Amino acid sequence: MTTFDKREEGFEAKFAHDEELRFLAVARRNKLLGAWAASLLDLEGAEAQAYTLTLIEPEYLGKSDERLILKVIADLKAKGIERSAPEAAAKCQELLAKAVAEIEAGR
């Protein structure tokens, strides 16, 4: 194996690791967002858990957060709670940072 091959293999391994970390962070962020929205919706126990699980379905774990944000805003609006897209997006970013910190800390 040449030095170039080893280097390429290293880049591929790093890419795979980074993608796995991104997926885990987004899934955790979505769980945190679900818990946040559930608390605003006055959901508790099994209802809150069920709502949170809807946000970790594959359609909300993609590269774009637009569908996730629209769903949360629509769910809140259905209960008379107004939140703007920028507010929800800011909450997503805040919770993503928290999720990454938790993963890196091994929690």
Secondary structure per residue as TSV (DSSP state, phi and psi in degrees):
chain	resnum	aa	ss	phi	psi
A	1	M	-	360.0	130.8
A	2	T	-	-81.8	167.8
A	3	T	H	-60.0	-38.9
A	4	F	H	-61.9	-42.8
A	5	D	H	-63.3	-42.7
A	6	K	H	-62.9	-41.7
A	7	R	H	-64.3	-44.2
A	8	E	H	-61.8	-42.8
A	9	E	H	-61.6	-39.7
A	10	G	H	-63.9	-43.1
A	11	F	H	-63.3	-40.8
A	12	E	H	-64.4	-41.5
A	13	A	H	-64.7	-42.0
A	14	K	H	-64.7	-42.1
A	15	F	H	-60.4	-45.7
A	16	A	H	-62.0	-42.9
A	17	H	H	-63.5	-45.1
A	18	D	H	-63.2	-39.5
A	19	E	H	-66.9	-38.9
A	20	E	H	-64.8	-44.1
A	21	L	H	-61.4	-41.6
A	22	R	H	-62.5	-44.9
A	23	F	H	-61.5	-47.2
A	24	L	H	-62.7	-40.3
A	25	A	H	-66.6	-41.9
A	26	V	H	-66.2	-42.3
A	27	A	H	-62.0	-43.6
A	28	R	H	-66.9	-41.0
A	29	R	H	-59.2	-43.2
A	30	N	H	-64.5	-36.9
A	31	K	H	-63.6	-43.8
A	32	L	H	-64.0	-40.9
A	33	L	H	-64.6	-40.5
A	34	G	H	-61.2	-41.4
A	35	A	H	-65.0	-40.3
A	36	W	H	-62.2	-49.8
A	37	A	H	-65.5	-40.0
A	38	A	H	-60.6	-38.2
A	39	S	H	-67.0	-37.4
A	40	L	H	-67.1	-31.6
A	41	L	T	-85.0	1.8
A	42	D	T	59.5	36.2
A	43	L	-	-92.3	141.9
A	44	E	-	-135.4	161.5
A	45	G	H	55.8	-128.4
A	46	A	H	-63.0	-35.7
A	47	E	H	-64.6	-43.5
A	48	A	H	-64.5	-42.3
A	49	Q	H	-61.8	-45.4
A	50	A	H	-63.0	-41.4
A	51	Y	H	-63.4	-45.7
A	52	T	H	-58.7	-40.9
A	53	L	H	-64.6	-28.1
A	54	T	H	-65.3	-25.9
A	55	L	T	-85.5	-4.1
A	56	I	T	-109.3	17.0
A	57	E	S	-70.0	154.0
A	58	P	G	-51.9	-34.7
A	59	E	G	-66.1	-17.7
A	60	Y	G	-104.6	5.2
A	61	L	S	-107.6	14.5
A	62	G	S	-78.3	-168.8
A	63	K	S	-74.4	-25.6
A	64	S	-	-104.5	140.3
A	65	D	-	-95.9	0.9
A	66	E	H	-57.8	-47.6
A	67	R	H	-63.3	-40.4
A	68	L	H	-61.4	-49.0
A	69	I	H	-63.0	-43.9
A	70	L	H	-62.2	-38.8
A	71	K	H	-64.7	-48.3
A	72	V	H	-62.7	-44.6
A	73	I	H	-60.5	-44.2
A	74	A	H	-64.4	-41.8
A	75	D	H	-63.2	-42.7
A	76	L	H	-66.3	-43.5
A	77	K	H	-62.1	-36.4
A	78	A	H	-61.0	-23.8
A	79	K	T	-102.0	10.2
A	80	G	T	81.6	17.5
A	81	I	-	-106.3	117.5
A	82	E	-	-93.4	125.6
A	83	R	-	-138.4	140.0
A	84	S	-	-88.4	162.0
A	85	A	H	-59.9	-43.6
A	86	P	H	-61.9	-35.2
A	87	E	H	-64.9	-46.3
A	88	A	H	-65.6	-38.5
A	89	A	H	-64.9	-40.4
A	90	A	H	-63.6	-40.0
A	91	K	H	-64.4	-39.5
A	92	C	H	-59.7	-45.7
A	93	Q	H	-63.9	-42.5
A	94	E	H	-61.1	-44.9
A	95	L	H	-73.2	-28.5
A	96	L	H	-65.5	-43.1
A	97	A	H	-61.3	-40.8
A	98	K	H	-64.8	-42.8
A	99	A	H	-62.7	-43.9
A	100	V	H	-63.0	-43.2
A	101	A	H	-61.7	-41.7
A	102	E	H	-64.3	-42.9
A	103	I	H	-64.4	-44.8
A	104	E	H	-65.8	-28.4
A	105	A	T	-82.8	-3.8
A	106	G	T	82.0	21.0
A	107	R	-	-98.6	360.0
